[in-house]
């Protein structure tokens, strides 16, 4: 038989090796093409991400066109959320600086949140009103409670629906305690701290009366700050002889008007048309766009492994 005869043993082995080599080469080329494709996809993603973040623009309106500016405050008022001081203040600054904006409406639908974030927004409302000499009106949809009312108190007037929920002028600190349950099931809590009160909010450790008194004193102080802000904002419109006005109770919008917590029934269109006299409403609300949300999720995924490695280390927090 000839050496290259495929029917011979040597010829069969040679043909097989050639086929394997060709297959491996084709696989390598396919792998390289796939890697190139993936890299191009990632490149395109980051280019899109950069473009989307950089291209977020202010509302497109000519500065000479009279309109009513709108800034939404919806959901929990918290750092990092849509109703954070960062987002709300940025939107308000843009609205106030637009020469065409005759007034700013804060459209509120929030159960409350951080007193710190609310305090920052409240201070900025007063500063921007004085700087630009423009009125601010709070318009309540379903709810304006707690920290949300803290913000609304800085407005020149507060408009509500008759069925809105308004008020809840109080402060809370919530949590759980599992010490009794742990004793029953025979679980021992091993918490090491430097500082006798460092872990007094730990749900698996008992709270002493001194620690409870300390926390209550802090809450009372923040509550007093809240009351001062409401009194300063609402002035003599408040019915201060109302029992429970600053106790954390909340009222319907109709009751809120009667108690001086709000001024009048009305919605955004009513205020823009009848109060501001500028029916064209332009939304200045600052929100995360799709690209920014993807970026945050991508960053969180990358950082998760690093954070996990640090969890066992002592921390100052």
Secondary structure, 3 states (H helix, E strand, C coil): CCCCCCCCHHHHHHHHHHHHHHHHHHHHHHHHHHHHHHHHHHHHHHHHHHHHHHCCCCCCCCCCCCEEEEEEEECCECCCCCCCHHHHHHHHHHHHHCCCEEEEEEEEEECCECHHHHHHHHHHHHHHHHHHCCEEEEEEEEEEECHHHHHHCCCCEEEECCCCEEECCCCCCCCCCCHHHHHHHCCCCCCCCCCCCCCCCCCCCCCCHHHHHHHHHHHHHHHHHHHHHHHHHHHHHCCCCCCCCCCCCEEEHHHHHHHCCCCEECCHHHHHHHHHCCCCEEECCCCCCHHHHHHHHHHHHHHHHHHHHHCCCCCCC
